[in-house]
Amino acid sequence: MSQERPEPPSRTDSPEELVAYVTNNPSDWLLYLRHINGYAAALKEENDFFRLAESDHDNSLQSL
């Protein structure tokens, strides 16, 4: 049900390298941020679904 976590477009060893890469490749990073945001939203939705299912299951057991 869960999707694979997006990887950043570049691995950097220092904050300076990251700043340089993002400065030179802003569209790559905006696309990554869009994908990681979608990934986080999907995980939240999945977690909410399972919490609701668990709560419904617990409630049905209590009514027995």
C-alpha positions as CSV (number, residue, x, y, z in Angstrom):
1,M,0.0,0.0,0.0
2,S,2.8,2.5,0.7
3,Q,5.0,3.9,-2.0
4,E,8.7,4.0,-2.2
5,R,10.3,7.1,-0.5
6,P,11.7,9.6,-3.1
7,E,15.5,10.1,-3.0
8,P,17.0,13.6,-3.2
9,P,18.5,14.3,-6.7
10,S,22.0,14.8,-5.2
11,R,23.9,13.4,-2.2
12,T,26.1,16.1,-0.7
13,D,28.7,16.0,2.0
14,S,28.3,19.5,3.4
15,P,25.7,22.2,3.7
16,E,27.8,24.3,1.3
17,E,27.6,21.6,-1.4
18,L,23.9,21.3,-0.9
19,V,23.4,25.0,-1.3
20,A,25.5,25.1,-4.4
21,Y,23.6,22.1,-5.9
22,V,20.2,23.6,-5.1
23,T,21.2,27.0,-6.4
24,N,22.3,25.5,-9.7
25,N,19.5,22.9,-10.0
26,P,16.3,24.5,-8.5
27,S,13.9,22.6,-10.7
28,D,15.3,19.2,-9.6
29,W,14.9,20.2,-5.9
30,L,11.4,21.6,-6.4
31,L,10.4,18.4,-8.1
32,Y,11.9,16.4,-5.2
33,L,10.1,18.5,-2.6
34,R,6.8,18.0,-4.4
35,H,7.4,14.2,-4.5
36,I,8.5,14.0,-0.8
37,N,5.5,16.1,0.2
38,G,3.2,13.7,-1.7
39,Y,5.0,10.7,-0.1
40,A,4.4,12.2,3.4
41,A,0.8,12.9,2.7
42,A,0.3,9.3,1.5
43,L,1.9,7.9,4.6
44,K,-0.3,10.1,6.8
45,E,-3.4,8.9,4.9
46,E,-2.3,5.3,5.3
47,N,-1.6,5.7,9.0
48,D,-5.0,7.4,9.5
49,F,-6.7,4.5,7.7
50,F,-5.0,1.9,9.9
51,R,-5.7,3.8,13.1
52,L,-9.4,4.0,12.1
53,A,-9.5,0.3,11.3
54,E,-7.8,-0.5,14.6
55,S,-10.2,1.7,16.5
56,D,-13.2,0.1,14.7
57,H,-11.8,-3.4,15.6
58,D,-11.3,-2.4,19.2
59,N,-14.9,-1.0,19.4
60,S,-16.4,-4.2,18.0
61,L,-14.5,-6.3,20.5
62,Q,-15.8,-4.2,23.4
63,S,-19.3,-4.7,22.3
64,L,-19.0,-8.5,22.5
